């Protein structure tokens, strides 16, 4: 039996998982294709079915396969990524008549839509107040929470905070924002155009709530992007957290080196 890097005997389940992974990478088991049944795999590897089950669990935790109740185990199919990019707010796309997310969906031949979870005037915590230069002693910010869908797939959970002084009395308080360019169209009409962005990006495993809302398969992490919009004076006027399924989203930045 092969040994691991510490000289210990490698469990049979890990050897099976590694062999299956190589078969997937080589195309023996194609994307979207069904793996042999646990019974057939047990016979193929001369192993107990619970050993094969452990091997499949390892591949599932790595996001390589997915199990469908009553149907079997399938190789996860790579889907075209939606790109969160540095130019998504550029005026050059205005002639398309779409908000940044809907435009990105259109590029992929997908239909985008939004599910509103909440719209609330609130008191910011200390970090949020500092980032947007607001008072933490008053309800000085509007929070909008949405799920963004591309066709039938939930791809982002989006939480946006906007100073109440900008949001008050505008379409930002409505579920369906009444502007073809979304919230940024309304903010531009208030004199705040995105001139610079600051995005802070981390990767992590999703919370149980995020798994539920985004229908995240086992083993798939999320990209956590904290985005700040800055106007011509360099002042922050919008803060948005994008929690993105990593199997369906990517980042694309093109910026000068300063």
C-alpha positions in Angstrom: 0.0 0.0 0.0 1.4 3.5 -0.9 2.6 5.7 1.9 1.7 9.4 2.4 4.3 12.2 2.8 4.8 11.2 6.5 5.5 7.6 5.7 2.1 6.3 6.9 0.1 3.9 4.9 -2.4 5.9 2.7 -6.0 4.8 3.3 -7.7 2.9 0.5 -10.4 5.5 0.3 -7.9 8.2 -0.5 -6.2 6.0 -3.2 -9.6 5.4 -4.8 -10.5 9.1 -4.6 -7.2 10.0 -6.3 -7.7 7.5 -9.0 -11.2 8.7 -9.7 -9.9 12.3 -9.8 -7.3 11.4 -12.3 -10.0 9.7 -14.4 -12.1 12.9 -14.3 -9.1 15.1 -15.2 -8.2 12.8 -18.2 -11.7 12.8 -19.5 -12.4 9.2 -18.7 -15.3 10.4 -16.7 -16.5 13.6 -18.5 -18.0 16.7 -17.0 -21.7 16.2 -16.3 -21.3 12.4 -16.8 -22.4 9.8 -14.2 -19.8 7.8 -12.3 -20.2 4.1 -11.9 -22.4 3.0 -9.1 -20.9 2.4 -5.6 -21.4 -1.4 -6.2 -19.5 -1.3 -9.5 -16.8 0.9 -8.0 -16.4 -1.5 -5.1 -16.1 -4.4 -7.5 -13.6 -2.4 -9.7 -11.3 -1.6 -6.8 -11.9 -4.7 -4.8 -13.0 -2.6 -1.8 -15.9 -2.5 0.6 -18.8 -0.2 -0.4 -18.3 2.0 2.8 -14.7 2.5 1.6 -15.9 3.6 -1.8 -18.5 5.9 0.0 -15.6 7.6 1.9 -13.8 8.1 -1.4 -16.8 9.8 -3.0 -17.3 11.9 0.1 -13.7 13.2 -0.3 -14.4 14.1 -3.9 -17.6 15.8 -2.9 -15.8 17.9 -0.3 -13.3 19.0 -3.0 -16.2 20.1 -5.2 -15.3 17.6 -7.9 -18.5 15.6 -7.9 -22.1 16.1 -6.9 -24.7 13.5 -5.7 -28.3 13.6 -6.8 -30.7 11.6 -4.7 -32.1 8.6 -6.6 -30.0 9.3 -9.7 -26.4 8.8 -8.7 -23.1 10.6 -8.5 -22.1 13.0 -11.3 -18.9 14.8 -12.3 -19.4 18.5 -11.6 -19.8 20.5 -14.8 -17.8 23.7 -15.1 -20.1 26.5 -16.0 -19.2 29.8 -17.7 -18.1 32.3 -15.1 -19.8 35.7 -14.6 -17.0 38.2 -14.3 -17.0 40.9 -11.6 -14.6 43.4 -13.3 -13.1 46.8 -12.9 -14.9 48.3 -15.8 -18.4 47.1 -15.0 -19.5 50.7 -14.1 -17.9 52.2 -17.2 -20.0 54.8 -19.2 -19.0 53.0 -22.4 -21.7 50.4 -21.7 -24.5 52.9 -21.2 -25.7 52.5 -24.8 -26.6 48.9 -23.9 -29.3 50.2 -21.5 -28.6 47.5 -18.9 -27.3 47.6 -15.3 -23.8 46.1 -14.7 -25.1 42.7 -13.6 -27.7 42.3 -16.3 -25.1 43.3 -18.9 -22.7 40.6 -17.6 -25.5 38.1 -17.8 -26.3 39.1 -21.4 -22.6 38.6 -22.4 -23.0 35.0 -21.2 -26.3 34.5 -23.0 -28.1 34.4 -19.6 -31.1 36.2 -18.2 -30.4 38.1 -14.9 -32.9 38.9 -12.3 -33.1 40.0 -8.6 -34.8 38.7 -5.5 -35.1 41.3 -2.8 -34.6 40.1 0.7 -34.9 43.3 2.6 -34.7 47.1 2.3 -34.1 48.9 5.6 -33.0 52.2 7.1 -30.6 51.3 9.9 -27.9 52.4 12.3 -24.5 51.3 11.0 -21.9 49.5 13.1 -18.6 51.2 13.8 -16.8 49.7 10.8 -19.5 50.6 8.3 -19.9 54.1 9.7 -16.1 54.6 9.3 -16.1 53.3 5.8 -18.9 55.6 4.6 -18.1 58.4 7.0 -21.5 58.3 8.7 -22.7 58.6 12.2 -23.1 55.4 14.1 -25.5 57.0 16.6 -28.3 57.5 14.1 -30.1 55.5 11.4 -27.8 57.1 8.8 -27.7 54.3 6.2 -30.0 52.4 3.8 -29.3 48.6 3.5 -30.6 46.6 0.5 -30.2 42.8 0.5 -30.7 40.8 -2.7 -30.0 37.5 -4.3 -28.9 37.9 -8.0 -29.9 35.1 -10.3 -28.5 34.1 -13.7 -31.2 32.0 -15.4 -32.1 29.4 -12.8 -28.9 29.8 -10.8 -28.5 32.0 -7.7 -25.0 33.4 -8.1 -24.6 36.4 -5.7 -25.9 37.4 -2.3 -25.5 41.2 -2.4 -25.8 43.6 0.5 -25.5 47.3 -0.3 -25.3 50.2 2.1 -25.9 53.8 0.9 -26.0 57.0 3.0 -29.5 57.8 4.0 -29.0 61.4 2.8 -28.6 60.1 -0.7 -31.2 57.3 -0.6 -34.0 59.3 1.1 -37.0 59.9 -1.2 -35.5 58.0 -4.2 -36.2 54.8 -6.0 -33.6 53.1 -3.9 -36.4 52.5 -1.4 -38.4 50.5 -3.9 -38.0 46.7 -4.6 -37.7 47.3 -8.3 -35.3 50.2 -8.7 -36.8 52.4 -11.3 -33.7 53.1 -13.4 -32.3 51.1 -16.3 -28.8 51.3 -14.8 -29.9 50.1 -11.4 -28.9 51.8 -8.2 -25.9 53.5 -9.8 -28.2 55.2 -12.3 -30.1 56.8 -9.4 -26.8 57.7 -7.6 -25.5 59.4 -10.8 -28.6 61.5 -10.9 -27.8 62.6 -7.4 -24.4 63.7 -8.6 -22.4 60.7 -7.5 -20.7 58.9 -10.4 -18.3 56.0 -9.8 -14.8 57.3 -10.7 -12.8 54.9 -8.6 -13.5 51.6 -6.9 -11.8 49.8 -4.1 -12.5 46.1 -3.9 -11.3 43.9 -1.0 -11.4 40.2 -2.0 -11.2 37.1 0.2 -12.2 33.4 -0.2 -13.8 31.3 2.4 -16.3 28.5 2.9 -20.0 29.6 3.0 -22.1 29.9 6.0 -25.2 27.7 6.3 -27.4 30.6 5.4 -25.4 31.3 2.3 -25.5 27.6 1.3 -29.3 27.8 1.5 -29.8 31.1 -0.4 -27.2 30.4 -3.1 -27.9 26.6 -3.4 -24.1 26.0 -3.0 -23.0 22.5 -3.6 -20.9 20.7 -1.1 -17.2 21.6 -1.2 -17.7 24.9 -3.1 -16.3 28.0 -1.5 -17.4 31.6 -2.0 -15.6 34.8 -3.0 -16.3 37.6 -0.6 -15.9 40.9 -2.3 -16.3 44.1 -0.3 -16.7 46.9 -2.9 -16.5 50.7 -2.2 -17.6 53.3 -4.9 -15.7 56.6 -4.8 -16.9 59.8 -6.5 -14.9 62.6 -8.2 -13.9 64.0 -4.9 -12.6 60.6 -3.7 -15.5 60.3 -1.3 -17.2 56.9 -0.6 -20.9 56.9 -1.3 -21.7 53.2 -1.6 -20.5 50.0 0.0 -21.5 46.6 -1.3 -20.6 43.1 -0.2 -20.8 40.5 -2.9 -20.9 36.9 -1.7 -20.3 34.9 -4.8 -20.4 31.2 -5.6 -16.9 30.4 -6.7 -18.0 27.7 -9.2 -19.9 30.3 -11.2 -18.0 33.6 -10.7 -14.7 35.1 -11.4 -12.8 38.4 -11.0 -11.4 40.4 -13.9 -9.4 43.5 -13.1 -7.5 45.8 -15.4 -6.0 48.7 -13.6 -2.9 51.0 -13.8 0.0 50.4 -11.6 0.5 53.4 -9.3 
